[in-house]
Amino acid sequence: MARLDPLWAICSRDDARNGQWDLDAFFASGADEVAAVLSYPEARPVRFAAALDFGCGAGRIARALSARFDVCYAIDISQEMIRLAREFNRDRPNCVFEHKGDALLAQVRSNSFDFVYSSFVLQHLSSEREVLDYVREFVRVVRPGGTIVFQLPESLPLRYRLQPRRRLFRTLCKLGVSEEWLYRRARLHPISMIGVDASQVQSVLVETGAAVRRIDVVDPTSALAGKRYFAA
C-alpha cells in the first residue's frame, strides 16, 4: 500500500482514494487529531520532551506531535513509508523517522518517552497476542509521569472479519494479476484488520503497571474505529 496509495492507506477516506489526498489537508487532519486528543487532561504528560509515534506511516501524526514536543521519534515497519515521511517532513528537524523490523520497539530503552501514541495501526497486526505485546511495550518505554494513547477496535462485524477484498487481492496476486489493476480497477486491497476485547486491553495495561485514565468511542458512526485508550 505504501507503493500503491500511501496516504489513503494511512487515512482511508472514500474521497481520497487513488492519490486524491491533498497533502496539506492530510497533515491538517493529523494536527486536528492530536489537538483533540491532547485537549483531554488524561492525555497530557507531565513533560513535553519526547513523543513516540508508533506506526508513523508518512508522518501525519509525527508532524503534529513535533509542534508540541521537543522531539518526536517515529517508527514504521515499511521502508517506503519512512522514505516518504522523511521527504514530506524535511522542514521538521525534530522529527526522527526510523525504519524498524518486526520487533519495532525491541531496541528502544525503557522510560524513553513522555508520550506514546498510536492511531489506526494496532488493528493491522497479525494477532491479538501481537497487539497486546505491543501494548505492554508502550508501558515499558513511557517514562513515569508520561501518558499513552492508542486506538483499537473490539470485535469486528462478520463481513470485516471475513475480509473478502483482502483474500481475493492476495489470491489474484498469486495468479499473476497486477497489484495496480486490483487496487485501482477492481477496488480490492491487501489490508487486514483485527479487534481485541476491551477487557483484555485493560487487563494488560493494569498488569504492566499502567493506570487506565479514560476510554472513549472514537467514532460512533463507524464499526471499525473502535475505542481510544488513555493510560499513564
Sine and cosine of phi, psi and omega as CSV:
sin_phi,cos_phi,sin_psi,cos_psi,sin_omega,cos_omega
0.00,0.00,-0.47,0.88,0.06,-1.00
-0.90,0.44,-0.46,0.89,0.07,-1.00
-1.00,0.08,-0.62,0.79,-0.14,-0.99
-0.98,0.18,-0.73,0.68,-0.10,-0.99
-0.26,-0.97,0.96,0.29,-0.21,-0.98
-0.89,0.46,-0.66,0.76,-0.07,-1.00
-0.94,0.34,-0.61,0.79,0.06,-1.00
-0.92,0.39,-0.59,0.80,0.03,-1.00
-0.88,0.48,-0.53,0.85,-0.01,-1.00
-0.99,0.14,-0.69,0.72,-0.07,-1.00
-0.70,-0.72,1.00,-0.08,-0.29,-0.96
-1.00,0.01,0.91,0.41,0.11,-0.99
-0.98,0.20,0.66,-0.76,-0.05,-1.00
-0.85,0.53,-0.60,0.80,-0.07,-1.00
-0.99,0.12,0.04,1.00,-0.05,-1.00
-0.92,-0.40,0.13,0.99,-0.02,-1.00
-0.93,0.36,0.40,-0.92,0.03,-1.00
0.87,0.49,0.74,0.68,0.11,-0.99
0.96,0.28,0.35,0.94,-0.07,-1.00
-1.00,0.01,-0.03,1.00,0.06,-1.00
-0.93,0.37,0.79,-0.62,0.22,-0.97
-0.98,0.21,0.77,-0.64,-0.14,-0.99
-0.89,0.47,-0.65,0.76,0.03,-1.00
-0.89,0.45,-0.67,0.74,0.02,-1.00
-0.92,0.39,-0.59,0.81,0.03,-1.00
-0.86,0.51,-0.76,0.65,-0.01,-1.00
-0.96,0.29,-0.51,0.86,0.07,-1.00
-0.90,0.44,-0.57,0.82,0.03,-1.00
-0.91,0.42,-0.57,0.82,0.07,-1.00
-0.93,0.37,-0.66,0.76,0.03,-1.00
-0.89,0.45,-0.65,0.76,0.03,-1.00
-0.90,0.43,-0.66,0.75,-0.02,-1.00
-0.90,0.44,-0.72,0.69,0.00,-1.00
-0.91,0.42,-0.65,0.76,0.03,-1.00
-0.88,0.47,-0.66,0.75,-0.01,-1.00
-0.91,0.41,-0.68,0.73,-0.02,-1.00
-0.91,0.41,-0.72,0.69,-0.06,-1.00
-0.97,0.23,-0.07,1.00,0.11,-0.99
-0.96,0.29,-0.30,0.95,0.04,-1.00
-1.00,0.10,0.77,-0.64,0.05,-1.00
-0.84,0.55,-0.52,0.85,-0.03,-1.00
-0.92,0.39,-0.31,0.95,-0.02,-1.00
-1.00,-0.05,-0.33,0.94,-0.17,-0.99
-0.99,0.12,0.82,-0.57,0.04,-1.00
-0.98,0.18,0.17,-0.99,0.05,-1.00
-0.92,0.39,-0.65,0.76,0.00,-1.00
-0.87,-0.49,0.39,-0.92,0.03,-1.00
-0.86,-0.51,0.76,0.65,-0.03,-1.00
-1.00,0.05,-0.84,0.54,-0.12,-0.99
-0.74,-0.67,0.76,-0.65,0.05,-1.00
-0.88,-0.47,0.45,-0.89,0.09,-1.00
-0.86,-0.51,0.80,-0.59,0.14,-0.99
-0.96,-0.26,0.95,-0.30,-0.07,-1.00
-1.00,0.00,0.88,-0.48,-0.07,-1.00
0.98,0.20,0.84,0.54,-0.24,-0.97
-0.97,0.24,-0.31,0.95,-0.04,-1.00
0.86,0.52,-0.75,-0.66,-0.04,-1.00
-1.00,0.01,0.20,0.98,0.12,-0.99
1.00,-0.05,0.35,0.94,-0.02,-1.00
-0.86,0.51,-0.73,0.68,-0.01,-1.00
-0.99,0.12,-0.63,0.77,-0.02,-1.00
-0.85,0.53,-0.64,0.77,0.02,-1.00
-0.87,0.49,-0.69,0.73,0.01,-1.00
-0.92,0.39,-0.65,0.76,0.00,-1.00
-0.92,0.40,-0.53,0.85,-0.03,-1.00
-0.92,0.40,-0.33,0.94,0.05,-1.00
-0.99,0.15,-0.21,0.98,-0.09,-1.00
-0.89,-0.47,-0.33,0.95,-0.02,-1.00
-0.87,-0.50,0.41,-0.91,0.02,-1.00
-0.87,0.49,-0.63,0.78,0.04,-1.00
-0.56,-0.83,0.58,-0.81,0.12,-0.99
-0.86,-0.51,0.86,-0.50,0.04,-1.00
-0.99,-0.13,0.84,-0.55,-0.14,-0.99
-0.80,-0.60,0.76,-0.65,-0.06,-1.00
-0.78,-0.62,0.47,-0.89,0.03,-1.00
-0.43,-0.90,0.44,-0.90,0.00,-1.00
-0.99,0.14,-0.25,0.97,-0.06,-1.00
-0.99,-0.12,0.87,-0.49,0.05,-1.00
-0.89,0.46,-0.61,0.79,-0.02,-1.00
-0.92,0.39,-0.63,0.77,0.06,-1.00
-0.89,0.45,-0.67,0.74,0.02,-1.00
-0.90,0.44,-0.63,0.77,0.06,-1.00
-0.86,0.51,-0.72,0.69,0.02,-1.00
-0.90,0.43,-0.67,0.74,0.00,-1.00
-0.86,0.51,-0.69,0.72,0.02,-1.00
-0.91,0.42,-0.64,0.77,0.01,-1.00
-0.91,0.41,-0.71,0.70,-0.06,-1.00
-0.95,0.32,-0.41,0.91,-0.13,-0.99
-0.89,-0.46,0.53,0.85,0.02,-1.00
-0.88,0.48,-0.40,0.91,0.00,-1.00
-1.00,0.09,0.06,1.00,-0.01,-1.00
-0.88,-0.48,0.99,0.11,-0.05,-1.00
-0.90,0.43,-0.30,0.95,0.02,-1.00
-1.00,-0.02,0.19,0.98,0.18,-0.98
-0.99,-0.16,0.88,-0.47,0.01,-1.00
-0.93,-0.36,0.93,-0.37,-0.05,-1.00
-0.97,-0.25,0.77,-0.64,0.00,-1.00
-0.70,-0.72,0.68,-0.73,0.12,-0.99
-0.99,0.11,0.72,-0.70,0.03,-1.00
-0.81,-0.59,0.41,-0.91,0.07,-1.00
-0.99,0.16,-0.41,-0.91,-0.11,-0.99
-0.86,0.51,-0.67,0.74,0.00,-1.00
-1.00,-0.01,0.99,0.14,-0.21,-0.98
-0.88,0.48,-0.52,0.86,-0.07,-1.00
-0.95,-0.32,0.13,0.99,-0.12,-0.99
-0.87,0.50,-0.57,0.82,-0.06,-1.00
-0.99,-0.12,0.10,1.00,0.01,-1.00
-1.00,0.02,0.77,-0.64,-0.03,-1.00
-0.93,0.36,0.50,-0.87,0.11,-0.99
-0.89,0.46,0.45,-0.89,0.06,-1.00
0.84,0.55,0.70,0.72,-0.08,-1.00
-0.99,-0.15,-0.38,0.93,-0.19,-0.98
-0.77,-0.64,0.51,-0.86,0.09,-1.00
-1.00,0.05,-0.41,0.91,-0.05,-1.00
-0.56,-0.83,0.79,-0.61,0.06,-1.00
-0.88,-0.47,0.80,-0.60,-0.08,-1.00
-0.72,-0.69,0.64,-0.77,0.09,-1.00
-0.52,-0.85,0.77,-0.63,-0.08,-1.00
-0.72,-0.69,0.85,-0.52,0.03,-1.00
0.83,0.56,0.72,0.70,0.00,-1.00
-0.81,-0.59,-0.79,0.61,-0.09,-1.00
-0.85,0.53,-0.51,0.86,-0.04,-1.00
-0.93,0.38,-0.23,0.97,-0.01,-1.00
-0.98,-0.17,0.12,0.99,0.07,-1.00
-0.97,0.24,0.13,-0.99,-0.21,-0.98
-0.99,0.10,-0.36,0.93,-0.09,-1.00
-0.39,-0.92,0.32,-0.95,0.09,-1.00
-0.86,0.51,-0.66,0.76,-0.02,-1.00
-0.86,0.51,-0.69,0.73,0.00,-1.00
-0.90,0.43,-0.66,0.75,0.04,-1.00
-0.85,0.52,-0.77,0.64,-0.07,-1.00
-0.93,0.38,-0.53,0.85,0.08,-1.00
-0.89,0.45,-0.63,0.78,0.03,-1.00
-0.95,0.31,-0.54,0.84,0.11,-0.99
-0.87,0.50,-0.67,0.74,0.07,-1.00
-0.87,0.49,-0.65,0.76,0.02,-1.00
-0.91,0.41,-0.60,0.80,0.06,-1.00
-0.84,0.55,-0.69,0.72,0.00,-1.00
-0.91,0.40,-0.62,0.78,-0.02,-1.00
-0.90,0.43,-0.66,0.75,-0.14,-0.99
-1.00,0.05,-0.17,0.99,0.00,-1.00
-1.00,0.09,0.57,-0.82,-0.01,-1.00
-0.99,0.14,0.38,-0.93,0.20,-0.98
-0.83,0.56,0.72,-0.70,-0.10,-1.00
1.00,0.03,-0.12,0.99,0.02,-1.00
-1.00,-0.01,0.16,-0.99,-0.04,-1.00
-0.76,-0.65,0.37,-0.93,-0.01,-1.00
-0.77,-0.63,0.76,-0.65,0.07,-1.00
-0.72,-0.70,0.80,-0.60,0.04,-1.00
-0.52,-0.86,0.42,-0.91,-0.02,-1.00
-0.94,-0.35,0.58,-0.81,-0.01,-1.00
-0.29,-0.96,0.75,-0.66,0.10,-1.00
-0.95,0.32,0.33,-0.95,0.18,-0.98
-1.00,-0.09,-0.71,-0.70,0.01,-1.00
-0.93,0.37,0.68,-0.74,-0.03,-1.00
-0.99,-0.11,0.52,-0.85,0.13,-0.99
-0.83,0.56,0.46,-0.89,-0.11,-0.99
-0.81,0.58,-0.67,0.75,-0.07,-1.00
-0.91,0.42,-0.45,0.89,0.06,-1.00
-0.99,0.12,-0.51,0.86,0.07,-1.00
-0.93,0.38,-0.58,0.82,0.02,-1.00
-0.94,0.33,-0.54,0.84,0.07,-1.00
0.77,0.63,0.85,0.53,-0.06,-1.00
-0.89,0.45,-0.58,0.81,-0.01,-1.00
-0.90,0.43,-0.67,0.75,0.01,-1.00
-0.91,0.40,-0.70,0.71,-0.04,-1.00
-0.89,0.45,-0.68,0.73,0.00,-1.00
-0.93,0.38,-0.63,0.77,0.05,-1.00
-0.83,0.55,-0.76,0.65,-0.07,-1.00
-0.93,0.37,-0.62,0.79,0.02,-1.00
-0.89,0.45,-0.73,0.69,-0.03,-1.00
-0.94,0.35,-0.53,0.85,0.09,-1.00
-0.87,0.49,-0.68,0.73,0.01,-1.00
-0.90,0.44,-0.44,0.90,0.02,-1.00
-1.00,0.06,0.02,1.00,0.08,-1.00
0.99,-0.12,0.11,0.99,0.03,-1.00
-0.96,0.28,0.64,-0.77,-0.05,-1.00
-0.89,0.46,0.74,-0.67,0.09,-1.00
-0.85,0.52,-0.65,0.76,0.00,-1.00
-0.86,0.52,-0.73,0.69,-0.01,-1.00
-0.91,0.41,-0.69,0.73,-0.02,-1.00
-0.87,0.49,-0.65,0.76,-0.03,-1.00
-0.98,0.22,-0.75,0.66,-0.14,-0.99
-0.99,0.13,-0.59,0.81,-0.08,-1.00
-0.99,-0.14,-0.71,0.70,-0.03,-1.00
-1.00,0.06,-0.17,0.98,0.01,-1.00
0.85,0.53,0.62,0.79,0.15,-0.99
-0.99,-0.14,0.23,-0.97,0.06,-1.00
-0.40,-0.92,0.31,-0.95,-0.06,-1.00
-0.99,-0.14,0.24,0.97,-0.14,-0.99
-0.98,0.21,0.83,-0.56,0.06,-1.00
-0.99,-0.15,0.31,-0.95,-0.05,-1.00
-0.46,-0.89,0.63,-0.77,0.09,-1.00
-0.71,-0.71,0.23,-0.97,0.11,-0.99
-0.78,-0.63,0.35,-0.94,0.03,-1.00
-0.72,-0.69,0.73,-0.68,-0.02,-1.00
-0.85,0.53,0.68,-0.73,-0.07,-1.00
-0.87,0.50,-0.57,0.82,-0.01,-1.00
-0.90,0.43,-0.58,0.81,0.06,-1.00
-0.91,0.41,-0.68,0.74,0.00,-1.00
-0.89,0.46,-0.73,0.68,0.00,-1.00
-0.89,0.45,-0.64,0.77,0.01,-1.00
-0.88,0.48,-0.69,0.72,0.00,-1.00
-0.91,0.42,-0.67,0.75,0.03,-1.00
-0.86,0.51,-0.74,0.67,-0.03,-1.00
-0.91,0.41,-0.68,0.73,-0.01,-1.00
-0.87,0.49,-0.52,0.86,-0.06,-1.00
-1.00,-0.08,0.13,0.99,0.13,-0.99
0.99,-0.12,0.20,0.98,0.02,-1.00
-0.99,-0.10,0.46,-0.89,0.11,-0.99
-0.97,-0.24,0.82,-0.57,0.03,-1.00
-0.98,0.21,0.88,-0.47,-0.08,-1.00
-0.99,-0.10,-0.53,0.85,-0.11,-0.99
-0.27,-0.96,0.55,-0.84,0.15,-0.99
-0.69,-0.73,0.84,-0.55,-0.01,-1.00
-0.87,-0.49,0.45,-0.90,0.23,-0.97
-0.99,0.16,0.81,-0.59,-0.09,-1.00
-0.93,0.37,-0.76,0.65,-0.04,-1.00
-0.54,-0.84,0.96,-0.27,-0.04,-1.00
-0.87,0.49,-0.34,0.94,-0.02,-1.00
-1.00,0.05,-0.12,0.99,-0.07,-1.00
-0.91,-0.42,0.74,-0.68,0.06,-1.00
-0.98,0.18,-0.16,0.99,-0.13,-0.99
-0.95,-0.32,-0.33,0.94,-0.11,-0.99
-0.93,0.35,-0.59,0.81,0.08,-1.00
0.96,0.28,-0.60,-0.80,-0.09,-1.00
-0.88,-0.48,0.40,-0.92,0.10,-0.99
-0.92,-0.39,0.80,-0.59,-0.06,-1.00
-0.97,-0.24,0.72,-0.69,0.06,-1.00
-0.89,-0.45,0.82,-0.57,-0.01,-1.00
-0.65,-0.76,0.30,-0.96,0.00,-1.00
-0.65,-0.76,0.00,0.00,0.00,0.00
